[in-house]
């Protein structure tokens, strides 16, 4: 049997993690499996000496953060239609740029 993350064989005499999704992974591959396969929500930040967490705000352009925030509030169908509309708008802008040249 091989690790679901790195593909190397799982040793019989070492600790192997069995995820609830059915994957078997090495102990040192566990973090990568959880982040890649399950994509949990998390915040980046710092912790001071008092143990208080201070989130670091991502620095995204306003248009990107607006699209991201609106996509979080929408359902899957609404999000797919919005993504298609964004792609169509981007394609139209590219065609406009190339036709000007």
N, C-alpha and C positions, 0 to 999 in steps of 0.2 A: 504494500500500500504506500502511496506517495503523498507528500504534503500538498494541500490544495493551493498554497501560495507559491512556494519555490519549486515544487515538483521533485524534490529529492526524496529518497526513501525514508520512511518513518522507522526509527530503530525500535526494536521490541523491548529493550531494557531501559528506555528513557521515558520521560513524561511526554505525553501527547495530548493536546487539547481536542476535545470533540465539541464542536459548536452546535448550538440549537438548530442551525440551518443544515446540519448534516456533514459539514466539512471537518476533516481531521488535519490539524496543523501542528508544526513544531512549537515549542514554547517561545522561541525567539521570532517566530513568524506571526504570533497571535495578534500583536498590535496592528500589523499591516493588514491582516485579514479583516479585522473589525473595521478599520478605517476605510478600506477599499470596498469591501462587500456590503457592509451595513450602513455606511455613511451616517454616523450619528451626528446630531447637532451639537456644536460646542462653541465656546467663545475663547478667543485668545486674549490674554491679559497678563497682569503681574500680580504678585502677592507681596504685601509689605510685611514688616516684622510683626505686626499685630495680627496677621492672618487675614487681613481684608483683601478681597479680590477687586481689582480695578480693571475693567474691560478696556481693551485697546480697540478703538473704532477703526474699521477698515476705511482706507482713503480711496473711494471709488468716485468717478465723475458722477455728477448729479443724474445724468440720464441713465447710467447703468444702475445706480442704486434705486431709482424710481421704478425701472423695469423689474428689478429683483424683488422689491417690496410688493409690487402689485402681483407678481407671479406667486408669491407666498400666500396671498389672500384668495387667489382664484382656485377653482377646481382643476382637475387634470384636463378636462375637455377645453375649458376656457384658456388654460395655459398653452395647450397645443395650438389653438387657433391664433393666439397672440404671437407665438413664436413663428408661425407661418407668415403672419402679417409683417413681422419685423424682417424676416428674410426677404419677403417680396419688396419691402421698402428699401432694404439695402441693395437689392439687385437693381431696382429702378435708379437709385443714386449712382451706382457704378456705371450703368448704361448712359446716364446723363453726363458723367465725367468723361467717358471714352468717346462719346459723340462730339463733345466740345473740342477734343484734340483733333 
